[in-house]
Amino acid sequence: RVSFMNNQKPQKPTLSGQRFKTRKRDEKERFDPTQFQDCIIQGLTETGTDLEAVAKFLDASGAKLDYRRYAETLFDILVAGGMLAPGGTLADDMTRTNVCVFAAQEDLETMQAFAQVFNKLIRRYKYLEKGFEDEVKKLLLFLKGFSESERNKLAMLTGILLANGTLNASILNSLYNENLVKEGVSAAFAVKLFKSWINEKDINAVAVSLRKVNMDNRLMELFPANKQSVEHFSKYFTEAGLKELSEYVRNQQSIGARKELQKELQEQMSRGDPFKDIILYVKEEMKKNNISEQTVVAIIWSSVMSTVEWNKKEELVAEQAIKHLKQYSPLLAAFTTQGQSELTLLLKIQEYCYDNIHFMKAFQKIVVLFYKAEVLSEEPILKWYKDAHLAKGKSVFLEQMKKFVEWLKNAEEGNQQLSLYVD
C-alpha cells in the first residue's frame, strides 16, 4: 500500500471557482461628461463674463477635473455654451452657459480676448493641443448647424488662433467638405477667417503657414468645381475686401502654370518635337495663363540647358554649348520679340555661366552666336554692358565682351568682321 501511494503524482492546487476582488485603482472609471459639464458650467456662471477670471478658473480646475478625458466637452462648452449633439445643435436637456464664444459680442476685440483664454489654457495644459485641433475640425464640419453670427465669431476666433500658432492650418481641410462648399458656407467662412488672420499677421505669414501644410494651391477648392477659376476667386475675395489674398492665389496659379510649362517643354524637347509645334504650345500657354514673354524666355533657356549632359572640361564645353544652342536658337528667337525679353535672356546667360564654372569663358561666344542667329540685337547687348548686367562675374564678363561691344558701337564695315568674335 505504501508503494502504491508513493507512485501517485501529487495533484497541483487549482484556482477554479475562486474570485478575486479588483483593487480600487484598477477599476475603470465610468465616462460621464454630464457631471464634468455641470462642474465647468457652474464655475463659468460664478466667474461671469470677466474673461481673465474665466482663464484663472480654467487653470485651477485642471488640477481637479479630468481635462484629458473630457477635452471635447470642455471645448464644446467654451465655444457653444454646452455639449454639442452631432450636426452642431445644443442638446435640449443639458445645462448651458452664456460665458462662451457663441454668446459673446460679434467683434474682433472680443474674439481676441477669447483667443487669450484658449492660449492660456493650452499653454498650461499642453496635452490639450491635439484635442483642441480635433475640436476645431469638428466645429468646421458643423458650420451649417450654427447661425450666421455664430459662424462669423468662430471664423474670427479661428483666424486669430491660426495667426498666433495655437492652431495648425491643416484644420482648414474641414472646409473642403462637399456640402459646405456646395452651399457657399466654406467661402463665406473663409472670408471672415482670412480677414482676422491677415489682420493679426500679414499675407506673407499666412502664405508660409499654408505652404507648410501643402494648402497654398488648394484655396480655389473653397468653391464648387464649376467656379474654381482664378477670375471667380479673385472677384469674390476682392469684393469682400481681401485683395491681397486674391493676388496671392493668382500668383500661386501662375507659379503652378510656369512649372507645368517647363515640365512639358522638357518632355517635348527630349522627344524631338518640331519647333513649330513647341512654339504653338508655348504661345497658347502664355495666353491661357497670362505668362509674359520675359518669363517664357527664361523658362526656355533653363529647359534648353537642362537637356544636355555637359562636358566637365572647360576647353570642350564652349564648343559643345555653341553646337547645342545653335540648334535651339530658332526656338529662343520666337520669344525675344521685345527688348526686355532679350535683356532677360542675357541676364539668364550671365547667371548660368557664373553658376556653372566651366562656362565662365563661354559667355561671349554664346552672346555672339545669339546675335548672329537674331535671338539678341544690338541695343539690349549695349544696355546690358552699360548698366543692366548682374554683379555675378561682372568684371570677367565685361572684359570678355569689351571688343565685341566696341565693334557693335562702331560697326560700319559689315558683318564680315563678326567672325573675329565667334572663334
DANOR-V674688 format. One record per residue. N is the residue number from 0. RES is the residue in three letters. PSI is psi in radians with two decimals (none if undefined). BURIAL is 1 if it has 9 or more other C-alpha atoms within 8 Angstrom, else 0. D_CENTER is the distance of its C-alpha to the mean C-alpha in Angstrom with 2 decimals. Layout:
BEGIN
n: [N/N]
res: [RES/RES]
psi: [PSI/PSI]
burial: [BURIAL/BURIAL]
d_center: [D_CENTER/D_CENTER]
END
This chain:
BEGIN
n: [0/1/2/3/4/5/6/7/8/9/10/11/12/13/14/15/16/17/18/19/20/21/22/23/24/25/26/27/28/29/30/31/32/33/34/35/36/37/38/39/40/41/42/43/44/45/46/47/48/49/50/51/52/53/54/55/56/57/58/59/60/61/62/63/64/65/66/67/68/69/70/71/72/73/74/75/76/77/78/79/80/81/82/83/84/85/86/87/88/89/90/91/92/93/94/95/96/97/98/99/100/101/102/103/104/105/106/107/108/109/110/111/112/113/114/115/116/117/118/119/120/121/122/123/124/125/126/127/128/129/130/131/132/133/134/135/136/137/138/139/140/141/142/143/144/145/146/147/148/149/150/151/152/153/154/155/156/157/158/159/160/161/162/163/164/165/166/167/168/169/170/171/172/173/174/175/176/177/178/179/180/181/182/183/184/185/186/187/188/189/190/191/192/193/194/195/196/197/198/199/200/201/202/203/204/205/206/207/208/209/210/211/212/213/214/215/216/217/218/219/220/221/222/223/224/225/226/227/228/229/230/231/232/233/234/235/236/237/238/239/240/241/242/243/244/245/246/247/248/249/250/251/252/253/254/255/256/257/258/259/260/261/262/263/264/265/266/267/268/269/270/271/272/273/274/275/276/277/278/279/280/281/282/283/284/285/286/287/288/289/290/291/292/293/294/295/296/297/298/299/300/301/302/303/304/305/306/307/308/309/310/311/312/313/314/315/316/317/318/319/320/321/322/323/324/325/326/327/328/329/330/331/332/333/334/335/336/337/338/339/340/341/342/343/344/345/346/347/348/349/350/351/352/353/354/355/356/357/358/359/360/361/362/363/364/365/366/367/368/369/370/371/372/373/374/375/376/377/378/379/380/381/382/383/384/385/386/387/388/389/390/391/392/393/394/395/396/397/398/399/400/401/402/403/404/405/406/407/408/409/410/411/412/413/414/415/416/417/418/419/420/421/422]
res: [ARG/VAL/SER/PHE/MET/ASN/ASN/GLN/LYS/PRO/GLN/LYS/PRO/THR/LEU/SER/GLY/GLN/ARG/PHE/LYS/THR/ARG/LYS/ARG/ASP/GLU/LYS/GLU/ARG/PHE/ASP/PRO/THR/GLN/PHE/GLN/ASP/CYS/ILE/ILE/GLN/GLY/LEU/THR/GLU/THR/GLY/THR/ASP/LEU/GLU/ALA/VAL/ALA/LYS/PHE/LEU/ASP/ALA/SER/GLY/ALA/LYS/LEU/ASP/TYR/ARG/ARG/TYR/ALA/GLU/THR/LEU/PHE/ASP/ILE/LEU/VAL/ALA/GLY/GLY/MET/LEU/ALA/PRO/GLY/GLY/THR/LEU/ALA/ASP/ASP/MET/THR/ARG/THR/ASN/VAL/CYS/VAL/PHE/ALA/ALA/GLN/GLU/ASP/LEU/GLU/THR/MET/GLN/ALA/PHE/ALA/GLN/VAL/PHE/ASN/LYS/LEU/ILE/ARG/ARG/TYR/LYS/TYR/LEU/GLU/LYS/GLY/PHE/GLU/ASP/GLU/VAL/LYS/LYS/LEU/LEU/LEU/PHE/LEU/LYS/GLY/PHE/SER/GLU/SER/GLU/ARG/ASN/LYS/LEU/ALA/MET/LEU/THR/GLY/ILE/LEU/LEU/ALA/ASN/GLY/THR/LEU/ASN/ALA/SER/ILE/LEU/ASN/SER/LEU/TYR/ASN/GLU/ASN/LEU/VAL/LYS/GLU/GLY/VAL/SER/ALA/ALA/PHE/ALA/VAL/LYS/LEU/PHE/LYS/SER/TRP/ILE/ASN/GLU/LYS/ASP/ILE/ASN/ALA/VAL/ALA/VAL/SER/LEU/ARG/LYS/VAL/ASN/MET/ASP/ASN/ARG/LEU/MET/GLU/LEU/PHE/PRO/ALA/ASN/LYS/GLN/SER/VAL/GLU/HIS/PHE/SER/LYS/TYR/PHE/THR/GLU/ALA/GLY/LEU/LYS/GLU/LEU/SER/GLU/TYR/VAL/ARG/ASN/GLN/GLN/SER/ILE/GLY/ALA/ARG/LYS/GLU/LEU/GLN/LYS/GLU/LEU/GLN/GLU/GLN/MET/SER/ARG/GLY/ASP/PRO/PHE/LYS/ASP/ILE/ILE/LEU/TYR/VAL/LYS/GLU/GLU/MET/LYS/LYS/ASN/ASN/ILE/SER/GLU/GLN/THR/VAL/VAL/ALA/ILE/ILE/TRP/SER/SER/VAL/MET/SER/THR/VAL/GLU/TRP/ASN/LYS/LYS/GLU/GLU/LEU/VAL/ALA/GLU/GLN/ALA/ILE/LYS/HIS/LEU/LYS/GLN/TYR/SER/PRO/LEU/LEU/ALA/ALA/PHE/THR/THR/GLN/GLY/GLN/SER/GLU/LEU/THR/LEU/LEU/LEU/LYS/ILE/GLN/GLU/TYR/CYS/TYR/ASP/ASN/ILE/HIS/PHE/MET/LYS/ALA/PHE/GLN/LYS/ILE/VAL/VAL/LEU/PHE/TYR/LYS/ALA/GLU/VAL/LEU/SER/GLU/GLU/PRO/ILE/LEU/LYS/TRP/TYR/LYS/ASP/ALA/HIS/LEU/ALA/LYS/GLY/LYS/SER/VAL/PHE/LEU/GLU/GLN/MET/LYS/LYS/PHE/VAL/GLU/TRP/LEU/LYS/ASN/ALA/GLU/GLU/GLY/ASN/GLN/GLN/LEU/SER/LEU/TYR/VAL/ASP]
psi: [-0.70/-0.75/-0.73/-0.75/-0.65/-0.49/-0.32/2.34/2.43/2.40/2.44/2.53/2.53/2.81/0.16/2.40/-0.20/2.51/2.39/2.47/2.23/2.35/2.61/-0.69/-0.30/-0.18/2.41/2.15/2.42/2.37/2.03/1.40/-0.40/-0.78/-0.72/-0.77/-0.78/-0.73/-0.79/-0.80/-0.68/-0.78/-0.73/-0.64/-0.68/-0.62/-0.49/-2.74/0.12/1.82/-0.40/-0.72/-0.65/-0.80/-0.72/-0.71/-0.80/-0.64/-0.83/-0.65/-0.45/-0.43/-0.43/-0.57/2.67/1.41/-0.60/-0.73/-0.60/0.59/-0.78/-0.77/-0.79/-0.85/-0.59/-0.79/-0.81/-0.53/-0.91/-0.17/-0.10/3.14/2.34/2.38/2.85/2.37/-0.31/0.15/2.67/2.34/2.29/-0.65/0.09/2.61/2.68/2.91/2.67/-0.04/1.34/2.93/-0.81/-0.42/-0.05/3.04/2.57/1.29/2.82/-0.70/-0.76/-0.73/-0.56/-0.67/-0.70/-0.65/-0.65/-0.63/-0.83/-0.71/-0.87/-0.76/-0.79/-0.56/-0.66/-0.73/1.45/-0.57/-0.20/-0.19/-0.93/-0.76/-0.66/-0.71/-0.78/-0.67/-0.80/-0.70/-0.73/-0.78/-0.67/-0.62/-0.41/0.10/-0.66/-0.39/-0.14/2.78/2.91/-0.72/-0.73/-0.69/-0.73/-0.76/-0.76/-0.66/-0.81/-0.81/-0.78/-0.73/-0.76/-0.76/-0.51/-0.67/-0.69/0.08/0.07/-0.59/2.64/2.50/-0.22/-0.34/-0.39/-0.26/-0.56/-0.48/-0.25/0.16/2.28/-0.79/-0.69/-0.71/-0.85/-0.67/0.09/0.09/-0.74/-0.83/-0.77/-0.73/-0.73/-0.60/-0.93/-0.72/-0.88/-0.56/-0.81/-0.58/-0.85/-0.56/-0.65/-0.64/-2.15/3.09/-0.55/-0.73/-0.70/-0.78/-0.72/-0.80/-0.73/-0.70/-0.65/-0.52/0.37/0.66/0.07/-0.39/0.24/0.03/-0.49/-0.31/-0.05/-0.22/2.72/2.78/-0.68/-0.11/0.21/1.21/2.71/-0.67/-0.83/-0.82/-0.84/-0.80/-0.81/-0.88/-0.49/-0.76/-0.46/0.05/0.35/1.01/-0.67/-0.58/-0.68/-0.81/-0.65/-0.82/-0.69/-0.74/-0.72/-0.71/-0.70/-0.72/-0.78/-0.75/-0.67/-0.71/-0.74/-0.71/-0.79/-0.74/-0.82/-0.70/-0.81/-0.65/-0.73/-0.71/-0.75/-0.47/-0.28/0.58/2.58/2.52/-0.62/-0.62/-0.71/-0.78/-0.74/-0.78/-0.82/-0.74/-0.64/-0.75/-0.67/-0.78/-0.79/-0.72/0.21/0.86/2.31/2.80/-0.63/-0.76/-0.75/-0.75/-0.59/-0.69/-0.75/-0.78/-0.86/-0.72/-0.75/-0.75/-0.34/-0.06/0.02/2.52/1.82/2.52/2.49/-0.15/2.20/-0.68/-0.37/-0.45/-0.61/-0.77/-0.76/-0.74/-0.77/-0.75/-0.79/-0.81/-0.50/-0.69/-0.66/0.02/-0.60/-0.59/-0.79/-0.67/-0.54/-0.32/0.43/0.95/-0.15/2.58/-0.67/-0.59/-0.69/-0.72/-0.71/-0.78/-0.77/-0.76/-0.66/-0.69/-0.78/-0.82/-0.76/-0.79/-0.54/-0.76/-0.44/1.67/-0.52/-0.28/-0.04/-0.71/-0.06/-0.16/-0.94/-0.66/-0.70/-0.79/-0.77/-0.73/-0.84/-0.51/-0.78/-0.62/0.07/0.53/-0.71/2.60/3.03/-0.88/-0.86/-0.60/-0.77/-0.67/-0.77/-0.79/-0.70/-0.96/0.02/0.08/2.86/2.89/-0.42/2.00/0.34/-0.93/-0.71/-0.85/-0.64/-0.69/-0.76/-0.65/-0.14/-0.95/-0.71/-0.72/-0.72/-0.74/-0.74/-0.70/-0.61/0.25/1.78/-0.16/0.21/-3.14/-0.15/-0.54/-0.31/-0.55/-0.40/-0.50/-0.03/-0.63/none]
burial: [0/0/0/0/0/0/0/0/0/0/0/0/0/0/0/0/0/0/0/0/0/0/0/0/0/0/0/0/0/0/0/0/0/0/0/1/1/1/0/1/1/0/1/1/1/0/1/0/0/0/1/0/0/1/1/0/1/1/1/0/0/1/0/0/0/0/1/0/0/1/1/1/1/1/1/1/1/1/1/1/1/1/1/1/0/0/0/1/1/1/1/0/0/1/0/0/1/0/1/1/1/1/1/1/0/1/0/0/0/1/1/1/1/1/1/0/1/0/1/1/1/1/0/0/0/0/0/1/1/0/1/1/1/0/1/1/1/1/1/1/1/1/1/1/0/1/0/0/0/1/1/1/1/1/1/1/1/1/1/1/1/1/1/0/0/1/1/1/1/0/1/0/0/1/1/1/1/0/0/1/1/1/0/1/1/1/1/0/1/1/1/1/1/1/1/1/1/1/0/1/1/1/1/0/0/1/1/0/1/1/1/0/1/0/1/1/1/0/0/1/1/1/1/1/0/0/0/1/0/1/0/1/1/1/1/0/1/1/0/0/0/1/1/0/1/1/1/1/1/1/0/1/1/1/0/0/1/1/0/0/1/1/0/0/1/1/0/1/1/0/0/0/1/0/0/0/0/1/1/0/0/1/0/0/1/1/0/0/0/0/1/0/1/1/0/1/1/1/1/1/1/0/1/1/0/0/1/0/0/0/0/0/0/1/0/1/1/1/0/1/1/1/0/0/1/1/0/1/1/1/1/1/1/0/1/1/0/0/1/0/1/1/1/1/1/1/1/1/1/1/1/1/1/1/0/0/0/1/1/1/1/1/1/1/1/1/1/1/1/1/1/0/1/0/1/1/1/0/0/1/1/1/1/1/1/0/0/0/1/1/0/0/1/1/0/0/1/1/0/1/1/0/0/0/1/0/0/0/0/0/0/0/0/0/0/0/0/0/0/0/1/0/0]
d_center: [90.71/89.27/88.08/86.42/84.57/83.24/81.80/79.56/75.91/75.00/72.50/69.05/68.32/65.83/63.46/63.78/64.15/63.04/60.11/58.33/57.13/53.35/52.70/51.08/48.00/47.26/47.30/43.94/43.39/43.12/39.76/40.68/37.86/40.51/42.34/39.14/38.16/41.66/41.43/38.10/39.22/42.59/41.00/38.66/41.67/43.59/40.89/40.46/37.63/37.60/34.06/35.06/37.84/35.47/33.24/36.45/37.75/34.60/34.68/38.34/38.13/35.71/38.69/40.83/38.57/36.47/32.91/31.55/33.38/32.96/29.42/28.66/31.91/31.30/27.93/29.40/32.20/30.17/27.99/30.53/33.87/34.81/33.90/31.97/33.34/31.17/29.69/29.43/33.08/35.09/37.95/41.22/43.34/41.09/41.59/38.86/38.08/37.13/35.44/31.95/28.86/30.10/33.52/32.34/32.24/29.38/28.23/25.50/28.01/29.13/25.63/24.97/28.21/27.25/23.92/26.23/28.26/25.37/24.21/27.79/28.39/25.40/26.09/29.71/29.12/26.12/26.67/25.68/21.93/21.41/23.87/22.21/18.80/20.81/22.72/19.87/18.55/22.21/22.72/19.92/21.69/24.93/23.97/26.70/29.24/28.68/30.15/28.20/28.93/27.76/24.44/24.05/24.87/22.51/19.63/20.60/21.02/17.67/15.95/18.16/17.58/13.77/14.57/17.12/15.32/17.80/15.25/12.05/9.24/10.19/13.28/11.81/12.56/16.10/15.64/15.41/19.01/21.19/23.84/21.69/19.92/23.34/25.06/22.58/22.04/18.25/17.81/20.50/19.08/15.58/17.57/19.27/16.34/14.18/17.50/18.31/14.90/15.06/18.78/18.34/15.84/14.49/11.73/10.65/10.48/8.57/5.85/6.17/6.33/3.48/1.91/5.41/5.92/4.55/4.44/3.10/6.48/8.34/9.49/12.70/13.68/14.84/17.82/20.41/20.34/22.98/20.98/17.60/18.06/16.55/20.02/20.17/16.76/17.71/21.22/20.37/18.03/20.12/23.24/21.80/21.39/17.64/17.99/15.23/12.66/14.56/14.48/10.75/10.46/13.55/12.28/9.23/12.02/14.31/12.34/12.20/15.88/16.86/15.66/17.52/20.47/20.82/20.78/23.38/25.43/25.83/26.97/29.44/30.81/31.31/33.18/35.26/34.64/36.88/35.50/36.45/34.15/31.22/31.89/32.06/28.74/26.97/28.64/27.58/23.88/24.30/25.83/23.49/20.22/21.90/21.51/24.06/26.85/25.86/22.42/24.25/26.96/24.56/22.92/26.48/27.69/24.94/25.63/29.38/29.30/27.23/29.75/32.49/33.51/34.88/38.17/38.04/41.29/41.06/44.32/43.19/39.55/40.61/42.92/40.31/37.74/40.34/41.30/37.72/36.67/39.95/39.05/35.68/36.97/37.63/33.96/32.87/35.76/34.49/31.41/33.18/35.05/33.99/34.87/31.32/30.17/33.01/32.02/28.40/29.96/32.33/29.61/27.70/31.05/31.72/28.39/28.90/32.51/31.67/28.87/31.16/34.40/36.65/35.91/37.06/40.47/39.26/37.58/40.76/41.76/38.46/38.76/42.42/41.67/39.14/41.70/44.34/42.08/41.25/37.52/37.99/40.64/42.69/41.13/37.51/38.99/41.24/38.44/36.29/39.37/40.25/37.10/33.90/33.48/30.92/32.16/31.36/34.80/36.26/39.86/40.05/38.74/40.78/43.84/43.26/43.00/45.93/48.70/46.72/45.68/49.34/50.37/47.93/49.39/52.95/52.76/56.04/57.44/55.08/52.60/55.08/54.16/50.49/51.41/52.12/48.41/47.19/49.10]
END
